[in-house]
Amino acid sequence: MTADLEGFRAFYEDTIGLETTMVLGAGPGHARQAIVHAGDAMLHVFEVPGYDPESYGLAPAIFERGRLDHLGFTVVDETALRAMRDRLLAVGASSGDIRRLGPMLSVRFHDPEGFEGEVNCLDPSYDPAAVRVEDEIVDPRWFARLARVLHADFPNQRSKP
């Protein structure tokens, strides 16, 4: 989370060398978001206006910041996602709802300590040409990169090496 998405992007792009592939405009129930890549790892950054970690008792030093907000894992396809959902349901760790999140399908869960996570896969019905007006495509290869990160293999949409 960040209070300043542009400042976050500037630092991680210009200083660290990460690449933003897409900025999602604000929508119902959420502010702007950015998809930032470090190789095949993907960071999903949420802009929360006025966010101040110290107001939550979190210090800026390592091991004093508290735990992560949540983790997202990927599976190769919707069949694997449904199998994971069934395992999570079997142990009471999820409602089992599969939600559409832009180009992904997602199932949320809580681990035994209450930490929230999600399992995602590329939505096979997603049309990459259906980008909303409020979204900014920074990298025209965004969909191919996302598919590669999610280990998806769709005919005619394969990522290039």
N, C-alpha and C positions, 0 to 999 in steps of 0.2 A: 504494500500500500504506500502511496505517496500523496502529499498534498499538492505537488507540482509535477504533473506528468511531463511537461516540456523540459523542466530542469532535470528530471530523472533521465529522460531520453538523451539530453545533451551530454550529461556526464557519462552514461554507459555507452553511448555511441562514439562520442568524440574522444573520451579519455580511455575507456576500457576496450573499445573496439567491437562491442556487440552490435547487432543489426536489428532495427525495428522493421517488421514486415507489414504491420497493419496497426492502425489506430481506430478503435471502435468508438463512435460517437456515443454520447449519453443516450439512454433510452429509459423506458419505464422501469423504475426500481434500481437503476445503476447509473453511475457517472461514466466518464470516459475511461477507456482501457487501452493498453498497448500490448501487442504480442512482440516480444523481444527474443532474439535467438543468439545463443552462444554455441555455434556448431549445430549439433543435433539436439541440444537441450533448449527447451522453450520456457520462457518466463512470462507469465501473464500478470501484468502490472495494473492495479486498479487505482484510479485517482479518486481520493476521498477529500473533497474540499475541507480545509481547516484541520486535516489530520495531524495530530501531535502525539507521537508515541509516549512522550513524557507525561501527558495528562492521564495516561492509563497506567502510570507507574513503571514504565519501561525506560531503562537507561540506554544511552547510546553505545556502551561498551559491550564487547563480546561476552557472552554468558550472563549478561544482565538485561538482555532485551526481551526475554520471554520467548515463548515458542513461536513457530511459524503460524501463519493464519490458517493455511491448509495445504495439503499436498494433492497433486493430481498424477495419477498413473495412467498408462495407456495400454490398451489391448488391440490386437490386430484387426478385429472386425466386430460387427454387431452380434454375431453368434457367440464370440468370446465374451462380449459385454453381457449378454443375457446369461451366460453360464456363471460369470462372476456375480451378477446380480442375484442369481439363485443361491450361490454360496453365502453371500452376505445376508440374504433373507433367512437362510437356515440357522444362522447364529444370532439373529435379531439385531444386526448391525445396520440395516437400511430399511427404508420404506419400500424399496424396490422400484420406485418411480424412475423411468428413463426420460430424461429431459433433453430437448434440443437446445444446444448452445451454439448458435451460428453454424459453423461447419461441423460441429461435433455432436455426438450423443453422449450423455453423461448420467452416471448413477452416483449418488452421494452415499457416504457411509460414516459411521462413527466407530473408532477403534475402542478397545476395552478401557482406555483412559479418558474417553470422551473426545479425543482429537478428531476433527472432521476432515474427510478426504473425499476424493472423487475418482472414479474410473471412467476414462473417455475412449472413444474411438471416432474415426471419421464417419460422418453421416453419409451413407451411400446415396441418399436422395438429394444431398445438398448441391445446388447449382452455384458454382463460384462466380458466375456472372450476376448473381442476385445480391450484389453488395448494396447496402443501404446508402442513401444520399449522404447521411451524416458520418459515414465511415470513410477513412482515407487509406488507400492502398499505397504504401510506401515502397514496397518491393513488388514488382509485377510477378515475381516468382513465388508469392506468398502461399498460394494454394499447394504448389508442388512441394514447398518446404514443409508446410504443415503436414501434408500426406506422408512425407519422409519421416518426420518426427513421430507421427502416429503409427509408423510402420504399415501404412496402408498401401495397397497395390490395386489401383483401379485402371482398367483399360483406358487408353487415350488420356490419362491424367497422371501418368507416371512421372516421378521427379527425375530430372536429369542428374547424373553423377557429378 
